[in-house]
Amino acid sequence: MTADVSPSAEAASRTADASLRGGGIVTSTLTADWLLTADLAPDTTDVLAPLYAAAAEGMLSLPHCGACGLALELEQRVCDGCDAATVVWRPVEPAGAVHSVTVVHRREPGLVLAEGPYPVADVELASGHRLVLAPVEPGTPAPAIGDPVSIGFRRLGDVAVPGFAVPSRPDQHRPDQRRPDQHRPERPARPSPEAPS
Ligand SMILES: [Zn+2]
């Protein structure tokens, strides 16, 4: 099942970001998020309080069935597997793979700080949970379905909210390596024996 913790949908609404409240480890210094204004920070005292408390310490904690251990959705109260109504939050590996991805084009001055399109990924975690997440870093290109991602945290005001990050891969070209013409050779180019004459 998918839990929407991204600001994509009804966005930045409390529901969307409700999943990520940190609890306030953060200093009083406001750290500007690249995507949303701090006004949209979720309430860290509701049902998702355990998630935000862990996030404030840099950990991803998610709900499991207290009886059978099944991964539960963020606000799920009753287990699909055994009907137990005991929820246990515990840290999970902050890694998974992209199940689906959407590129959001959204202009909402005053709430949305991003001025360009940004990807929102439905990530299937190794723990079996699914989270819909915006990138931790601005300018993150849309990952491909199946791409491995790690889970990090954005700061919405003083609240840490999970986001996805794409590990750098050695086979990826850096932008500055794609335009060698901008880097003039230090020595005059010698005629290449392979060049047609
Ligand atoms: Zn269960």
Boltz pocket constraint, residues with backbone or C-beta under 6 A from the ligand:
constraints:
  - pocket:
      binder: B
      contacts: [[A, 65], [A, 66], [A, 67], [A, 68], [A, 69], [A, 70], [A, 79], [A, 80], [A, 81], [A, 82], [A, 83], [A, 84]]
      max_distance: 6.0
